[in-house]
Amino acid sequence: MRSLQDRLLDAHARDDRAALVALYAEAADGAGDLDAACFFLTHAYIFALEVGDPVSDALYQRLHAEGRV
């Protein structure tokens, strides 16, 4: 199985924003600390907004719960 980093780099290279939403959310879920998790959540949220993914609401709520928006 390819590493998350490799999958992120590949999705960026392909400009696959829908994949980036899921991959950054996955990175947030596996982050070792809150700052890192929120960094990844912010990226997932921005890409979700760009592609109109309804998961943006849940990502916003996660960031809001941590006082990041």
N, CA, C and O atoms as a Tripos MOL2 file, in Angstrom:
@<TRIPOS>MOLECULE
protein
  276   275    69     0     0
PROTEIN
NO_CHARGES

@<TRIPOS>ATOM
      1 N           0.8370   -1.1850    0.0000 N.3       1 MET1
      2 CA          0.0000    0.0000    0.0000 C.3       1 MET1
      3 C           0.8830    1.2490    0.0000 C.2       1 MET1
      4 O           1.8800    1.3150    0.7200 O.2       1 MET1
      5 N           0.5140    2.2170   -0.7970 N.am      2 ARG2
      6 CA          1.2770    3.4510   -0.8970 C.3       2 ARG2
      7 C           1.0660    4.2960    0.3530 C.2       2 ARG2
      8 O          -0.0100    4.2870    0.9500 O.2       2 ARG2
      9 N           2.0870    5.0120    0.7310 N.am      3 SER3
     10 CA          1.9920    5.8440    1.9240 C.3       3 SER3
     11 C           1.0350    7.0040    1.6700 C.2       3 SER3
     12 O           0.7680    7.3760    0.5270 O.2       3 SER3
     13 N           0.5370    7.5540    2.7440 N.am      4 LEU4
     14 CA         -0.3500    8.7080    2.6470 C.3       4 LEU4
     15 C           0.3680    9.8680    1.9640 C.2       4 LEU4
     16 O          -0.2210   10.5620    1.1360 O.2       4 LEU4
     17 N           1.6070   10.0760    2.3000 N.am      5 GLN5
     18 CA          2.3750   11.1550    1.6730 C.3       5 GLN5
     19 C           2.4540   10.9560    0.1580 C.2       5 GLN5
     20 O           2.2670   11.9070   -0.6010 O.2       5 GLN5
     21 N           2.7240    9.7420   -0.2800 N.am      6 ASP6
     22 CA          2.7900    9.4630   -1.7170 C.3       6 ASP6
     23 C           1.4400    9.7020   -2.3850 C.2       6 ASP6
     24 O           1.3810   10.2460   -3.4870 O.2       6 ASP6
     25 N           0.3620    9.3000   -1.7250 N.am      7 ARG7
     26 CA         -0.9630    9.5070   -2.2940 C.3       7 ARG7
     27 C          -1.3160   10.9960   -2.3550 C.2       7 ARG7
     28 O          -1.9500   11.4430   -3.3110 O.2       7 ARG7
     29 N          -0.9060   11.7650   -1.3360 N.am      8 LEU8
     30 CA         -1.1230   13.2110   -1.3620 C.3       8 LEU8
     31 C          -0.3500   13.8630   -2.5090 C.2       8 LEU8
     32 O          -0.8990   14.6700   -3.2590 O.2       8 LEU8
     33 N           0.9080   13.5110   -2.6340 N.am      9 LEU9
     34 CA          1.7200   14.0750   -3.7030 C.3       9 LEU9
     35 C           1.1400   13.7390   -5.0770 C.2       9 LEU9
     36 O           1.1120   14.5880   -5.9680 O.2       9 LEU9
     37 N           0.6850   12.5150   -5.2420 N.am     10 ASP10
     38 CA          0.0940   12.0980   -6.5080 C.3      10 ASP10
     39 C          -1.1900   12.8790   -6.7960 C.2      10 ASP10
     40 O          -1.4060   13.3230   -7.9240 O.2      10 ASP10
     41 N          -2.0350   13.0460   -5.7860 N.am     11 ALA11
     42 CA         -3.2830   13.7940   -5.9740 C.3      11 ALA11
     43 C          -2.9940   15.2580   -6.3130 C.2      11 ALA11
     44 O          -3.6840   15.8560   -7.1380 O.2      11 ALA11
     45 N          -1.9740   15.8290   -5.6770 N.am     12 HIS12
     46 CA         -1.5840   17.1990   -6.0270 C.3      12 HIS12
     47 C          -1.0810   17.2650   -7.4610 C.2      12 HIS12
     48 O          -1.4260   18.1900   -8.1970 O.2      12 HIS12
     49 N          -0.2840   16.3120   -7.8580 N.am     13 ALA13
     50 CA          0.2620   16.2960   -9.2210 C.3      13 ALA13
     51 C          -0.8530   16.1960  -10.2590 C.2      13 ALA13
     52 O          -0.7550   16.7710  -11.3430 O.2      13 ALA13
     53 N          -1.9090   15.4650   -9.9210 N.am     14 ARG14
     54 CA         -3.0400   15.3050  -10.8360 C.3      14 ARG14
     55 C          -4.0910   16.4070  -10.6600 C.2      14 ARG14
     56 O          -5.0720   16.4610  -11.4010 O.2      14 ARG14
     57 N          -3.8750   17.2830   -9.6720 N.am     15 ASP15
     58 CA         -4.8420   18.3240   -9.3130 C.3      15 ASP15
     59 C          -6.2190   17.7190   -9.0440 C.2      15 ASP15
     60 O          -7.2490   18.2540   -9.4540 O.2      15 ASP15
     61 N          -6.2010   16.5820   -8.3390 N.am     16 ASP16
     62 CA         -7.4270   15.8550   -7.9950 C.3      16 ASP16
     63 C          -7.9210   16.3700   -6.6480 C.2      16 ASP16
     64 O          -7.6270   15.7950   -5.6000 O.2      16 ASP16
     65 N          -8.6700   17.4530   -6.6960 N.am     17 ARG17
     66 CA         -9.0890   18.1190   -5.4650 C.3      17 ARG17
     67 C         -10.0700   17.2840   -4.6480 C.2      17 ARG17
     68 O         -10.0690   17.3570   -3.4190 O.2      17 ARG17
     69 N         -10.8900   16.5060   -5.3050 N.am     18 ALA18
     70 CA        -11.8090   15.6390   -4.5710 C.3      18 ALA18
     71 C         -11.0210   14.6190   -3.7460 C.2      18 ALA18
     72 O         -11.3590   14.3570   -2.5920 O.2      18 ALA18
     73 N          -9.9860   14.0540   -4.3310 N.am     19 ALA19
     74 CA         -9.1460   13.1080   -3.5930 C.3      19 ALA19
     75 C          -8.4190   13.8180   -2.4580 C.2      19 ALA19
     76 O          -8.2240   13.2460   -1.3860 O.2      19 ALA19
     77 N          -8.0200   15.0550   -2.6930 N.am     20 LEU20
     78 CA         -7.2910   15.7990   -1.6600 C.3      20 LEU20
     79 C          -8.1500   16.0390   -0.4240 C.2      20 LEU20
     80 O          -7.6300   16.0550    0.6920 O.2      20 LEU20
     81 N          -9.4470   16.2250   -0.6030 N.am     21 VAL21
     82 CA        -10.3460   16.3780    0.5530 C.3      21 VAL21
     83 C         -10.2130   15.1550    1.4550 C.2      21 VAL21
     84 O          -9.9690   15.2800    2.6550 O.2      21 VAL21
     85 N         -10.3730   13.9950    0.8770 N.am     22 ALA22
     86 CA        -10.3300   12.7520    1.6620 C.3      22 ALA22
     87 C          -8.9440   12.4870    2.2260 C.2      22 ALA22
     88 O          -8.8100   12.0380    3.3650 O.2      22 ALA22
     89 N          -7.9260   12.7600    1.4470 N.am     23 LEU23
     90 CA         -6.5630   12.4700    1.9030 C.3      23 LEU23
     91 C          -6.1330   13.3970    3.0430 C.2      23 LEU23
     92 O          -5.4980   12.9510    3.9980 O.2      23 LEU23
     93 N          -6.4740   14.6750    2.9470 N.am     24 TYR24
     94 CA         -6.1260   15.5820    4.0420 C.3      24 TYR24
     95 C          -6.9490   15.2830    5.2930 C.2      24 TYR24
     96 O          -6.4510   15.4380    6.4080 O.2      24 TYR24
     97 N          -8.1900   14.8610    5.1240 N.am     25 ALA25
     98 CA         -8.9840   14.4490    6.2810 C.3      25 ALA25
     99 C          -8.3670   13.2050    6.9230 C.2      25 ALA25
    100 O          -8.3170   13.0910    8.1470 O.2      25 ALA25
    101 N          -7.9090   12.2950    6.1050 N.am     26 GLU26
    102 CA         -7.2230   11.1020    6.6180 C.3      26 GLU26
    103 C          -5.9570   11.4970    7.3760 C.2      26 GLU26
    104 O          -5.6690   10.9540    8.4430 O.2      26 GLU26
    105 N          -5.2120   12.4370    6.8240 N.am     27 ALA27
    106 CA         -3.9970   12.9030    7.4910 C.3      27 ALA27
    107 C          -4.3380   13.5370    8.8350 C.2      27 ALA27
    108 O          -3.6230   13.3400    9.8180 O.2      27 ALA27
    109 N          -5.4280   14.2950    8.8780 N.am     28 ALA28
    110 CA         -5.8480   14.9190   10.1370 C.3      28 ALA28
    111 C          -6.1890   13.8590   11.1760 C.2      28 ALA28
    112 O          -5.8160   13.9750   12.3430 O.2      28 ALA28
    113 N          -6.8950   12.8340   10.7430 N.am     29 ASP29
    114 CA         -7.2870   11.7690   11.6730 C.3      29 ASP29
    115 C          -6.0840   11.0280   12.2350 C.2      29 ASP29
    116 O          -6.1440   10.5030   13.3470 O.2      29 ASP29
    117 N          -4.9990   10.9800   11.4840 N.am     30 GLY30
    118 CA         -3.8140   10.2580   11.9330 C.3      30 GLY30
    119 C          -2.7270   11.1460   12.5000 C.2      30 GLY30
    120 O          -1.6460   10.6680   12.8430 O.2      30 GLY30
    121 N          -3.0070   12.4390   12.6010 N.am     31 ALA31
    122 CA         -1.9880   13.3760   13.0840 C.3      31 ALA31
    123 C          -1.6750   13.1240   14.5550 C.2      31 ALA31
    124 O          -2.5280   12.6990   15.3340 O.2      31 ALA31
    125 N          -0.4290   13.3990   14.9020 N.am     32 GLY32
    126 CA          0.0260   13.1420   16.2600 C.3      32 GLY32
    127 C          -0.3050   14.2270   17.2650 C.2      32 GLY32
    128 O          -0.1930   14.0050   18.4710 O.2      32 GLY32
    129 N          -0.7110   15.4000   16.7890 N.am     33 ASP33
    130 CA         -1.0620   16.4660   17.7320 C.3      33 ASP33
    131 C          -2.1390   17.3560   17.1230 C.2      33 ASP33
    132 O          -2.4200   17.2820   15.9270 O.2      33 ASP33
    133 N          -2.7270   18.1840   17.9480 N.am     34 LEU34
    134 CA         -3.8520   19.0100   17.5350 C.3      34 LEU34
    135 C          -3.4680   20.0140   16.4580 C.2      34 LEU34
    136 O          -4.2260   20.2090   15.5070 O.2      34 LEU34
    137 N          -2.3220   20.6500   16.5830 N.am     35 ASP35
    138 CA         -1.9080   21.6260   15.5740 C.3      35 ASP35
    139 C          -1.7640   20.9850   14.2010 C.2      35 ASP35
    140 O          -2.2140   21.5400   13.1980 O.2      35 ASP35
    141 N          -1.1460   19.8330   14.1630 N.am     36 ALA36
    142 CA         -0.9940   19.1240   12.8890 C.3      36 ALA36
    143 C          -2.3580   18.7130   12.3400 C.2      36 ALA36
    144 O          -2.6160   18.8530   11.1450 O.2      36 ALA36
    145 N          -3.2240   18.2100   13.2070 N.am     37 ALA37
    146 CA         -4.5540   17.7990   12.7690 C.3      37 ALA37
    147 C          -5.3130   18.9780   12.1700 C.2      37 ALA37
    148 O          -5.9440   18.8440   11.1220 O.2      37 ALA37
    149 N          -5.2540   20.1180   12.8250 N.am     38 CYS38
    150 CA         -5.9670   21.2910   12.3230 C.3      38 CYS38
    151 C          -5.3460   21.8270   11.0360 C.2      38 CYS38
    152 O          -6.0560   22.3470   10.1750 O.2      38 CYS38
    153 N          -4.0400   21.7060   10.9020 N.am     39 PHE39
    154 CA         -3.3790   22.0760    9.6460 C.3      39 PHE39
    155 C          -3.9590   21.2570    8.4940 C.2      39 PHE39
    156 O          -4.3240   21.8080    7.4550 O.2      39 PHE39
    157 N          -4.0410   19.9470    8.6830 N.am     40 PHE40
    158 CA         -4.5690   19.0750    7.6410 C.3      40 PHE40
    159 C          -6.0650   19.3000    7.4260 C.2      40 PHE40
    160 O          -6.5410   19.2740    6.2910 O.2      40 PHE40
    161 N          -6.8120   19.5230    8.5200 N.am     41 LEU41
    162 CA         -8.2430   19.7860    8.3950 C.3      41 LEU41
    163 C          -8.5020   21.0510    7.5900 C.2      41 LEU41
    164 O          -9.4390   21.1060    6.7940 O.2      41 LEU41
    165 N          -7.6710   22.0660    7.7990 N.am     42 THR42
    166 CA         -7.8250   23.3090    7.0570 C.3      42 THR42
    167 C          -7.6590   23.0640    5.5640 C.2      42 THR42
    168 O          -8.4280   23.5870    4.7570 O.2      42 THR42
    169 N          -6.6650   22.2770    5.1990 N.am     43 HIS43
    170 CA         -6.4700   21.9480    3.7830 C.3      43 HIS43
    171 C          -7.6680   21.1670    3.2430 C.2      43 HIS43
    172 O          -8.1650   21.4640    2.1560 O.2      43 HIS43
    173 N          -8.1270   20.1800    3.9920 N.am     44 ALA44
    174 CA         -9.2880   19.4010    3.5600 C.3      44 ALA44
    175 C         -10.4970   20.3110    3.3740 C.2      44 ALA44
    176 O         -11.2370   20.1780    2.3990 O.2      44 ALA44
    177 N         -10.6940   21.2340    4.3120 N.am     45 TYR45
    178 CA        -11.8310   22.1450    4.2590 C.3      45 TYR45
    179 C         -11.7680   23.0410    3.0230 C.2      45 TYR45
    180 O         -12.7670   23.2050    2.3240 O.2      45 TYR45
    181 N         -10.6220   23.6070    2.7570 N.am     46 ILE46
    182 CA        -10.4750   24.4940    1.5940 C.3      46 ILE46
    183 C         -10.7440   23.7380    0.2940 C.2      46 ILE46
    184 O         -11.4630   24.2290   -0.5760 O.2      46 ILE46
    185 N         -10.1730   22.5560    0.1660 N.am     47 PHE47
    186 CA        -10.4210   21.7760   -1.0540 C.3      47 PHE47
    187 C         -11.8850   21.3660   -1.1490 C.2      47 PHE47
    188 O         -12.4460   21.3390   -2.2440 O.2      47 PHE47
    189 N         -12.5110   21.0460   -0.0240 N.am     48 ALA48
    190 CA        -13.9380   20.6890   -0.0330 C.3      48 ALA48
    191 C         -14.7830   21.8620   -0.5090 C.2      48 ALA48
    192 O         -15.7200   21.6810   -1.2870 O.2      48 ALA48
    193 N         -14.4540   23.0590   -0.0440 N.am     49 LEU49
    194 CA        -15.1780   24.2390   -0.5100 C.3      49 LEU49
    195 C         -14.9890   24.4460   -2.0080 C.2      49 LEU49
    196 O         -15.9340   24.7870   -2.7200 O.2      49 LEU49
    197 N         -13.7720   24.2400   -2.4770 N.am     50 GLU50
    198 CA        -13.4820   24.4480   -3.9050 C.3      50 GLU50
    199 C         -14.2850   23.5180   -4.8070 C.2      50 GLU50
    200 O         -14.7210   23.9190   -5.8870 O.2      50 GLU50
    201 N         -14.4810   22.2770   -4.3670 N.am     51 VAL51
    202 CA        -15.1880   21.3130   -5.2210 C.3      51 VAL51
    203 C         -16.6660   21.1750   -4.8500 C.2      51 VAL51
    204 O         -17.3910   20.3960   -5.4680 O.2      51 VAL51
    205 N         -17.1080   21.9240   -3.8510 N.am     52 GLY52
    206 CA        -18.5070   21.8520   -3.4500 C.3      52 GLY52
    207 C         -18.8760   20.5640   -2.7440 C.2      52 GLY52
    208 O         -20.0210   20.1200   -2.8180 O.2      52 GLY52
    209 N         -17.9200   19.9620   -2.0630 N.am     53 ASP53
    210 CA        -18.1600   18.7170   -1.3350 C.3      53 ASP53
    211 C         -18.9320   19.0270   -0.0540 C.2      53 ASP53
    212 O         -18.4910   19.8600    0.7380 O.2      53 ASP53
    213 N         -20.0740   18.3740    0.1660 N.am     54 PRO54
    214 CA        -20.8600   18.6360    1.3690 C.3      54 PRO54
    215 C         -20.1440   18.2830    2.6780 C.2      54 PRO54
    216 O         -20.5950   18.6850    3.7510 O.2      54 PRO54
    217 N         -19.0480   17.5450    2.6050 N.am     55 VAL55
    218 CA        -18.2800   17.2320    3.8080 C.3      55 VAL55
    219 C         -17.6630   18.5060    4.4010 C.2      55 VAL55
    220 O         -17.1790   18.4980    5.5330 O.2      55 VAL55
    221 N         -17.6840   19.5970    3.6290 N.am     56 SER56
    222 CA        -17.1220   20.8540    4.1340 C.3      56 SER56
    223 C         -17.7950   21.2760    5.4330 C.2      56 SER56
    224 O         -17.1400   21.8490    6.3040 O.2      56 SER56
    225 N         -19.0860   21.0040    5.5800 N.am     57 ASP57
    226 CA        -19.7800   21.3660    6.8230 C.3      57 ASP57
    227 C         -19.1890   20.6390    8.0240 C.2      57 ASP57
    228 O         -18.9650   21.2480    9.0700 O.2      57 ASP57
    229 N         -18.9380   19.3540    7.8830 N.am     58 ALA58
    230 CA        -18.3710   18.5690    8.9850 C.3      58 ALA58
    231 C         -16.9390   19.0040    9.2730 C.2      58 ALA58
    232 O         -16.5280   19.0590   10.4320 O.2      58 ALA58
    233 N         -16.1880   19.3080    8.2360 N.am     59 LEU59
    234 CA        -14.8140   19.7720    8.4380 C.3      59 LEU59
    235 C         -14.8100   21.1090    9.1590 C.2      59 LEU59
    236 O         -13.9960   21.3360   10.0540 O.2      59 LEU59
    237 N         -15.7230   21.9980    8.7690 N.am     60 TYR60
    238 CA        -15.8430   23.2910    9.4500 C.3      60 TYR60
    239 C         -16.1560   23.0750   10.9280 C.2      60 TYR60
    240 O         -15.5500   23.7040   11.7950 O.2      60 TYR60
    241 N         -17.0880   22.1970   11.2060 N.am     61 GLN61
    242 CA        -17.4620   21.9390   12.6080 C.3      61 GLN61
    243 C         -16.2860   21.4090   13.4250 C.2      61 GLN61
    244 O         -16.1140   21.7730   14.5880 O.2      61 GLN61
    245 N         -15.4880   20.5550   12.8130 N.am     62 ARG62
    246 CA        -14.2990   20.0450   13.5160 C.3      62 ARG62
    247 C         -13.3200   21.1680   13.8210 C.2      62 ARG62
    248 O         -12.7750   21.2380   14.9230 O.2      62 ARG62
    249 N         -13.0960   22.0440   12.8540 N.am     63 LEU63
    250 CA        -12.1970   23.1850   13.0770 C.3      63 LEU63
    251 C         -12.7820   24.1420   14.1140 C.2      63 LEU63
    252 O         -12.0620   24.6500   14.9740 O.2      63 LEU63
    253 N         -14.0600   24.3810   14.0320 N.am     64 HIS64
    254 CA        -14.7370   25.2720   14.9740 C.3      64 HIS64
    255 C         -14.6320   24.7290   16.4000 C.2      64 HIS64
    256 O         -14.4020   25.4850   17.3440 O.2      64 HIS64
    257 N         -14.8000   23.4370   16.5440 N.am     65 ALA65
    258 CA        -14.7280   22.8120   17.8730 C.3      65 ALA65
    259 C         -13.3690   23.0070   18.5180 C.2      65 ALA65
    260 O         -13.2480   22.9960   19.7430 O.2      65 ALA65
    261 N         -12.3520   23.1860   17.6980 N.am     66 GLU66
    262 CA        -10.9920   23.4030   18.2100 C.3      66 GLU66
    263 C         -10.6270   24.8890   18.2440 C.2      66 GLU66
    264 O          -9.4770   25.2430   18.5010 O.2      66 GLU66
    265 N         -11.6060   25.7520   17.9850 N.am     67 GLY67
    266 CA        -11.3700   27.1900   18.0320 C.3      67 GLY67
    267 C         -10.4930   27.6920   16.8970 C.2      67 GLY67
    268 O          -9.7830   28.6850   17.0550 O.2      67 GLY67
    269 N         -10.5340   27.0240   15.7670 N.am     68 ARG68
    270 CA         -9.6570   27.3750   14.6540 C.3      68 ARG68
    271 C         -10.3510   28.1930   13.5730 C.2      68 ARG68
    272 O          -9.7070   28.5850   12.6000 O.2      68 ARG68
    273 N         -11.6450   28.4600   13.7170 N.am     69 VAL69
    274 CA        -12.3470   29.3280   12.7540 C.3      69 VAL69
    275 C         -13.1680   30.3450   13.5030 C.2      69 VAL69
    276 O         -13.8370   31.1740   12.8860 O.2      69 VAL69
@<TRIPOS>BOND
     1     1     2 1
     2     2     3 1
     3     3     4 2
     4     3     5 am
     5     5     6 1
     6     6     7 1
     7     7     8 2
     8     7     9 am
     9     9    10 1
    10    10    11 1
    11    11    12 2
    12    11    13 am
    13    13    14 1
    14    14    15 1
    15    15    16 2
    16    15    17 am
    17    17    18 1
    18    18    19 1
    19    19    20 2
    20    19    21 am
    21    21    22 1
    22    22    23 1
    23    23    24 2
    24    23    25 am
    25    25    26 1
    26    26    27 1
    27    27    28 2
    28    27    29 am
    29    29    30 1
    30    30    31 1
    31    31    32 2
    32    31    33 am
    33    33    34 1
    34    34    35 1
    35    35    36 2
    36    35    37 am
    37    37    38 1
    38    38    39 1
    39    39    40 2
    40    39    41 am
    41    41    42 1
    42    42    43 1
    43    43    44 2
    44    43    45 am
    45    45    46 1
    46    46    47 1
    47    47    48 2
    48    47    49 am
    49    49    50 1
    50    50    51 1
    51    51    52 2
    52    51    53 am
    53    53    54 1
    54    54    55 1
    55    55    56 2
    56    55    57 am
    57    57    58 1
    58    58    59 1
    59    59    60 2
    60    59    61 am
    61    61    62 1
    62    62    63 1
    63    63    64 2
    64    63    65 am
    65    65    66 1
    66    66    67 1
    67    67    68 2
    68    67    69 am
    69    69    70 1
    70    70    71 1
    71    71    72 2
    72    71    73 am
    73    73    74 1
    74    74    75 1
    75    75    76 2
    76    75    77 am
    77    77    78 1
    78    78    79 1
    79    79    80 2
    80    79    81 am
    81    81    82 1
    82    82    83 1
    83    83    84 2
    84    83    85 am
    85    85    86 1
    86    86    87 1
    87    87    88 2
    88    87    89 am
    89    89    90 1
    90    90    91 1
    91    91    92 2
    92    91    93 am
    93    93    94 1
    94    94    95 1
    95    95    96 2
    96    95    97 am
    97    97    98 1
    98    98    99 1
    99    99   100 2
   100    99   101 am
   101   101   102 1
   102   102   103 1
   103   103   104 2
   104   103   105 am
   105   105   106 1
   106   106   107 1
   107   107   108 2
   108   107   109 am
   109   109   110 1
   110   110   111 1
   111   111   112 2
   112   111   113 am
   113   113   114 1
   114   114   115 1
   115   115   116 2
   116   115   117 am
   117   117   118 1
   118   118   119 1
   119   119   120 2
   120   119   121 am
   121   121   122 1
   122   122   123 1
   123   123   124 2
   124   123   125 am
   125   125   126 1
   126   126   127 1
   127   127   128 2
   128   127   129 am
   129   129   130 1
   130   130   131 1
   131   131   132 2
   132   131   133 am
   133   133   134 1
   134   134   135 1
   135   135   136 2
   136   135   137 am
   137   137   138 1
   138   138   139 1
   139   139   140 2
   140   139   141 am
   141   141   142 1
   142   142   143 1
   143   143   144 2
   144   143   145 am
   145   145   146 1
   146   146   147 1
   147   147   148 2
   148   147   149 am
   149   149   150 1
   150   150   151 1
   151   151   152 2
   152   151   153 am
   153   153   154 1
   154   154   155 1
   155   155   156 2
   156   155   157 am
   157   157   158 1
   158   158   159 1
   159   159   160 2
   160   159   161 am
   161   161   162 1
   162   162   163 1
   163   163   164 2
   164   163   165 am
   165   165   166 1
   166   166   167 1
   167   167   168 2
   168   167   169 am
   169   169   170 1
   170   170   171 1
   171   171   172 2
   172   171   173 am
   173   173   174 1
   174   174   175 1
   175   175   176 2
   176   175   177 am
   177   177   178 1
   178   178   179 1
   179   179   180 2
   180   179   181 am
   181   181   182 1
   182   182   183 1
   183   183   184 2
   184   183   185 am
   185   185   186 1
   186   186   187 1
   187   187   188 2
   188   187   189 am
   189   189   190 1
   190   190   191 1
   191   191   192 2
   192   191   193 am
   193   193   194 1
   194   194   195 1
   195   195   196 2
   196   195   197 am
   197   197   198 1
   198   198   199 1
   199   199   200 2
   200   199   201 am
   201   201   202 1
   202   202   203 1
   203   203   204 2
   204   203   205 am
   205   205   206 1
   206   206   207 1
   207   207   208 2
   208   207   209 am
   209   209   210 1
   210   210   211 1
   211   211   212 2
   212   211   213 am
   213   213   214 1
   214   214   215 1
   215   215   216 2
   216   215   217 am
   217   217   218 1
   218   218   219 1
   219   219   220 2
   220   219   221 am
   221   221   222 1
   222   222   223 1
   223   223   224 2
   224   223   225 am
   225   225   226 1
   226   226   227 1
   227   227   228 2
   228   227   229 am
   229   229   230 1
   230   230   231 1
   231   231   232 2
   232   231   233 am
   233   233   234 1
   234   234   235 1
   235   235   236 2
   236   235   237 am
   237   237   238 1
   238   238   239 1
   239   239   240 2
   240   239   241 am
   241   241   242 1
   242   242   243 1
   243   243   244 2
   244   243   245 am
   245   245   246 1
   246   246   247 1
   247   247   248 2
   248   247   249 am
   249   249   250 1
   250   250   251 1
   251   251   252 2
   252   251   253 am
   253   253   254 1
   254   254   255 1
   255   255   256 2
   256   255   257 am
   257   257   258 1
   258   258   259 1
   259   259   260 2
   260   259   261 am
   261   261   262 1
   262   262   263 1
   263   263   264 2
   264   263   265 am
   265   265   266 1
   266   266   267 1
   267   267   268 2
   268   267   269 am
   269   269   270 1
   270   270   271 1
   271   271   272 2
   272   271   273 am
   273   273   274 1
   274   274   275 1
   275   275   276 2
@<TRIPOS>SUBSTRUCTURE
     1 MET1         2 RESIDUE 1 A MET
     2 ARG2         6 RESIDUE 1 A ARG
     3 SER3        10 RESIDUE 1 A SER
     4 LEU4        14 RESIDUE 1 A LEU
     5 GLN5        18 RESIDUE 1 A GLN
     6 ASP6        22 RESIDUE 1 A ASP
     7 ARG7        26 RESIDUE 1 A ARG
     8 LEU8        30 RESIDUE 1 A LEU
     9 LEU9        34 RESIDUE 1 A LEU
    10 ASP10       38 RESIDUE 1 A ASP
    11 ALA11       42 RESIDUE 1 A ALA
    12 HIS12       46 RESIDUE 1 A HIS
    13 ALA13       50 RESIDUE 1 A ALA
    14 ARG14       54 RESIDUE 1 A ARG
    15 ASP15       58 RESIDUE 1 A ASP
    16 ASP16       62 RESIDUE 1 A ASP
    17 ARG17       66 RESIDUE 1 A ARG
    18 ALA18       70 RESIDUE 1 A ALA
    19 ALA19       74 RESIDUE 1 A ALA
    20 LEU20       78 RESIDUE 1 A LEU
    21 VAL21       82 RESIDUE 1 A VAL
    22 ALA22       86 RESIDUE 1 A ALA
    23 LEU23       90 RESIDUE 1 A LEU
    24 TYR24       94 RESIDUE 1 A TYR
    25 ALA25       98 RESIDUE 1 A ALA
    26 GLU26      102 RESIDUE 1 A GLU
    27 ALA27      106 RESIDUE 1 A ALA
    28 ALA28      110 RESIDUE 1 A ALA
    29 ASP29      114 RESIDUE 1 A ASP
    30 GLY30      118 RESIDUE 1 A GLY
    31 ALA31      122 RESIDUE 1 A ALA
    32 GLY32      126 RESIDUE 1 A GLY
    33 ASP33      130 RESIDUE 1 A ASP
    34 LEU34      134 RESIDUE 1 A LEU
    35 ASP35      138 RESIDUE 1 A ASP
    36 ALA36      142 RESIDUE 1 A ALA
    37 ALA37      146 RESIDUE 1 A ALA
    38 CYS38      150 RESIDUE 1 A CYS
    39 PHE39      154 RESIDUE 1 A PHE
    40 PHE40      158 RESIDUE 1 A PHE
    41 LEU41      162 RESIDUE 1 A LEU
    42 THR42      166 RESIDUE 1 A THR
    43 HIS43      170 RESIDUE 1 A HIS
    44 ALA44      174 RESIDUE 1 A ALA
    45 TYR45      178 RESIDUE 1 A TYR
    46 ILE46      182 RESIDUE 1 A ILE
    47 PHE47      186 RESIDUE 1 A PHE
    48 ALA48      190 RESIDUE 1 A ALA
    49 LEU49      194 RESIDUE 1 A LEU
    50 GLU50      198 RESIDUE 1 A GLU
    51 VAL51      202 RESIDUE 1 A VAL
    52 GLY52      206 RESIDUE 1 A GLY
    53 ASP53      210 RESIDUE 1 A ASP
    54 PRO54      214 RESIDUE 1 A PRO
    55 VAL55      218 RESIDUE 1 A VAL
    56 SER56      222 RESIDUE 1 A SER
    57 ASP57      226 RESIDUE 1 A ASP
    58 ALA58      230 RESIDUE 1 A ALA
    59 LEU59      234 RESIDUE 1 A LEU
    60 TYR60      238 RESIDUE 1 A TYR
    61 GLN61      242 RESIDUE 1 A GLN
    62 ARG62      246 RESIDUE 1 A ARG
    63 LEU63      250 RESIDUE 1 A LEU
    64 HIS64      254 RESIDUE 1 A HIS
    65 ALA65      258 RESIDUE 1 A ALA
    66 GLU66      262 RESIDUE 1 A GLU
    67 GLY67      266 RESIDUE 1 A GLY
    68 ARG68      270 RESIDUE 1 A ARG
    69 VAL69      274 RESIDUE 1 A VAL
